[in-house]
Amino acid sequence: MNIRLPEEDLLKLQKLALKHGLPYQTLVGSVIHRYVTDQLVDLEEAKKILASPPGKKRA
């Protein structure tokens, strides 16, 4: 599989992968897997949900 990324994004991926001690291709595969299995969440949305009072309906 080939994928085109902006160079800046690739450099950020490589830096993040290095920080976690794994190859960047493995990191990319993990992100894709989490996305397609609905395990990847928006951090800001998660914070809103966690901050809302229990029992409050979400829109």
NULOKE-74602 format. One record per atom (N, C-alpha, C, O): chain; residue in one letter; atom name; x, y, z; residue number from 1. Coordinates in steps of 0.05 Angstrom, whole numbers, plus 5000, padded with zeros to 4 digits. Atoms other than C-alpha are relative to their C-alpha. Layout:
// residues N
A|A|CA|X|Y|Z|NUM
...
END
This chain:
// residues 59
A|M|N|5017|4977|5000|1
A|M|CA|5000|5000|5000|1
A|M|C|5018|5025|5000|1
A|M|O|5037|5026|5015|1
A|N|N|4986|4975|5000|2
A|N|CA|5025|5069|4983|2
A|N|C|4981|5022|5009|2
A|N|O|4957|5021|5003|2
A|I|N|5017|4978|4991|3
A|I|CA|4999|5132|5015|3
A|I|C|5017|5026|4998|3
A|I|O|5040|5027|5005|3
A|R|N|4986|4974|5002|4
A|R|CA|5017|5205|5001|4
A|R|C|4992|5017|5025|4
A|R|O|4968|5020|5031|4
A|L|N|5004|4983|4977|5
A|L|CA|5025|5249|5062|5
A|L|C|5017|5025|4997|5
A|L|O|5038|5025|4984|5
A|P|N|4983|4976|4999|6
A|P|CA|5050|5320|5071|6
A|P|C|5025|4993|5016|6
A|P|O|5024|4978|5035|6
A|E|N|4975|5006|4987|7
A|E|CA|5123|5317|5091|7
A|E|C|4999|5006|5030|7
A|E|O|5010|4991|5046|7
A|E|N|5002|4992|4972|8
A|E|CA|5107|5353|5156|8
A|E|C|4986|4979|5016|8
A|E|O|4993|4973|5039|8
A|D|N|5015|5021|4986|9
A|D|CA|5056|5299|5175|9
A|D|C|5018|4975|5004|9
A|D|O|5018|4963|5025|9
A|L|N|4983|5023|4998|10
A|L|CA|5106|5244|5160|10
A|L|C|5021|5004|5021|10
A|L|O|5027|4986|5037|10
A|L|N|4980|4994|4979|11
A|L|CA|5159|5277|5203|11
A|L|C|4988|4998|5028|11
A|L|O|5001|4988|5046|11
A|K|N|5013|5002|4974|12
A|K|CA|5110|5284|5260|12
A|K|C|4994|4971|5008|12
A|K|O|4997|4963|5031|12
A|L|N|5005|5028|4995|13
A|L|CA|5090|5211|5253|13
A|L|C|5026|4985|5008|13
A|L|O|5026|4970|5027|13
A|Q|N|4974|5013|4993|14
A|Q|CA|5163|5189|5254|14
A|Q|C|5009|5008|5028|14
A|Q|O|5020|4991|5042|14
A|K|N|4991|4990|4974|15
A|K|CA|5178|5232|5315|15
A|K|C|4983|4987|5022|15
A|K|O|4993|4978|5043|15
A|L|N|5017|5012|4981|16
A|L|CA|5117|5205|5352|16
A|L|C|5006|4970|5003|16
A|L|O|5006|4960|5026|16
A|A|N|4993|5029|4999|17
A|A|CA|5134|5133|5334|17
A|A|C|5026|4995|5015|17
A|A|O|5028|4977|5031|17
A|L|N|4975|5002|4986|18
A|L|CA|5205|5143|5358|18
A|L|C|4997|5003|5030|18
A|L|O|5009|4989|5046|18
A|K|N|5006|4994|4972|19
A|K|CA|5179|5171|5424|19
A|K|C|4988|4975|5013|19
A|K|O|4994|4969|5037|19
A|H|N|5013|5024|4989|20
A|H|CA|5138|5107|5433|20
A|H|C|5016|4974|4994|20
A|H|O|5008|4952|5002|20
A|G|N|4983|5023|5005|21
A|G|CA|5194|5061|5409|21
A|G|C|4990|4980|4980|21
A|G|O|4994|4956|4984|21
A|L|N|5010|5018|5021|22
A|L|CA|5161|5032|5347|22
A|L|C|5004|5012|4973|22
A|L|O|5007|5036|4970|22
A|P|N|4997|4990|5027|23
A|P|CA|5168|5037|5272|23
A|P|C|4975|5018|4993|23
A|P|O|4953|5012|5002|23
A|Y|N|5022|4982|5007|24
A|Y|CA|5126|5093|5242|24
A|Y|C|4978|4986|4984|24
A|Y|O|4955|4994|4986|24
A|Q|N|5020|5015|5015|25
A|Q|CA|5092|5044|5195|25
A|Q|C|4981|4985|5019|25
A|Q|O|4957|4983|5013|25
A|T|N|5016|5013|4980|26
A|T|CA|5067|5006|5256|26
A|T|C|4980|5020|5012|26
A|T|O|4957|5013|5017|26
A|L|N|5017|4980|4989|27
A|L|CA|5040|5070|5285|27
A|L|C|4977|5008|4981|27
A|L|O|4954|5010|4989|27
A|V|N|5020|4994|5021|28
A|V|CA|5004|5087|5220|28
A|V|C|4979|4978|4999|28
A|V|O|4955|4983|4997|28
A|G|N|5018|5023|5001|29
A|G|CA|4974|5017|5218|29
A|G|C|4981|5000|5024|29
A|G|O|4958|4993|5022|29
A|S|N|5015|4999|4975|30
A|S|CA|4951|5024|5290|30
A|S|C|4978|5021|4999|30
A|S|O|4955|5017|5007|30
A|V|N|5019|4978|5003|31
A|V|CA|4917|5091|5276|31
A|V|C|4978|4992|4981|31
A|V|O|4954|4997|4987|31
A|I|N|5020|5009|5019|32
A|I|CA|4882|5063|5215|32
A|I|C|4981|4979|5012|32
A|I|O|4957|4980|5008|32
A|H|N|5016|5021|4988|33
A|H|CA|4859|5002|5253|33
A|H|C|4980|5012|5020|33
A|H|O|4957|5005|5021|33
A|R|N|5018|4988|4980|34
A|R|CA|4831|5044|5310|34
A|R|C|4978|5016|4987|34
A|R|O|4956|5017|4997|34
A|Y|N|5020|4984|5014|35
A|Y|CA|4795|5089|5260|35
A|Y|C|4978|4982|4989|35
A|Y|O|4954|4987|4993|35
A|V|N|5020|5017|5013|36
A|V|CA|4761|5032|5222|36
A|V|C|4984|4983|5020|36
A|V|O|4963|4973|5013|36
A|T|N|5015|5015|4979|37
A|T|CA|4740|4997|5287|37
A|T|C|4987|5019|5020|37
A|T|O|4980|5010|5042|37
A|D|N|5013|4980|4982|38
A|D|CA|4712|5061|5318|38
A|D|C|5013|5003|5027|38
A|D|O|4999|5008|5047|38
A|Q|N|4986|4997|4975|39
A|Q|CA|4764|5062|5372|39
A|Q|C|5016|5026|5002|39
A|Q|O|5026|5034|5023|39
A|L|N|4986|4975|5001|40
A|L|CA|4795|5128|5351|40
A|L|C|4980|5022|5006|40
A|L|O|4960|5024|4992|40
A|V|N|5019|4980|4991|41
A|V|CA|4761|5186|5386|41
A|V|C|5012|5028|4998|41
A|V|O|5036|5031|5000|41
A|D|N|4992|4973|4999|42
A|D|CA|4764|5261|5382|42
A|D|C|5004|5008|5029|42
A|D|O|4985|5006|5045|42
A|L|N|4993|4994|4973|43
A|L|CA|4798|5283|5446|43
A|L|C|4982|5022|5012|43
A|L|O|4973|5020|5035|43
A|E|N|5016|4978|4990|44
A|E|CA|4759|5348|5453|44
A|E|C|4971|4991|5004|44
A|E|O|4959|4999|5024|44
A|E|N|5027|5011|4997|45
A|E|CA|4692|5312|5443|45
A|E|C|4999|4982|5024|45
A|E|O|4980|4983|5040|45
A|A|N|4999|5017|4977|46
A|A|CA|4712|5260|5495|46
A|A|C|5001|5016|5026|46
A|A|O|4988|5009|5045|46
A|K|N|4999|4983|4976|47
A|K|CA|4729|5315|5545|47
A|K|C|4973|5012|5006|47
A|K|O|4965|5014|5029|47
A|K|N|5027|4989|4996|48
A|K|CA|4660|5347|5534|48
A|K|C|4982|4979|5012|48
A|K|O|4967|4985|5030|48
A|I|N|5017|5021|4990|49
A|I|CA|4626|5280|5546|49
A|I|C|5006|4994|5029|49
A|I|O|4988|4991|5045|49
A|L|N|4992|5006|4973|50
A|L|CA|4666|5266|5608|50
A|L|C|4994|5022|5020|50
A|L|O|4989|5017|5043|50
A|A|N|5006|4977|4982|51
A|A|CA|4653|5336|5636|51
A|A|C|4970|5004|5004|51
A|A|O|4963|5019|5023|51
A|S|N|5029|4995|4997|52
A|S|CA|4578|5333|5626|52
A|S|C|4989|4985|5024|52
A|S|O|4999|4963|5030|52
A|P|N|5011|5013|4976|53
A|P|CA|4536|5316|5687|53
A|P|C|4987|4973|4993|53
A|P|O|4977|4970|4971|53
A|P|N|5011|5026|5006|54
A|P|CA|4513|5243|5692|54
A|P|C|4970|5003|4994|54
A|P|O|4956|5019|5007|54
A|G|N|5028|5000|5007|55
A|G|CA|4445|5230|5660|55
A|G|C|4992|5022|4981|55
A|G|O|4969|5022|4972|55
A|K|N|5007|4978|5019|56
A|K|CA|4448|5292|5616|56
A|K|C|5000|4989|4972|56
A|K|O|5018|4975|4963|56
A|K|N|5002|5009|5028|57
A|K|CA|4425|5278|5545|57
A|K|C|5019|5015|4983|57
A|K|O|5022|5040|4985|57
A|R|N|4982|4987|5019|58
A|R|CA|4475|5291|5490|58
A|R|C|4986|5004|4974|58
A|R|O|4969|4988|4966|58
A|A|N|5013|4994|5026|59
A|A|CA|4454|5323|5425|59
A|A|C|5014|4985|4978|59
A|A|O|5006|4988|4955|59
END
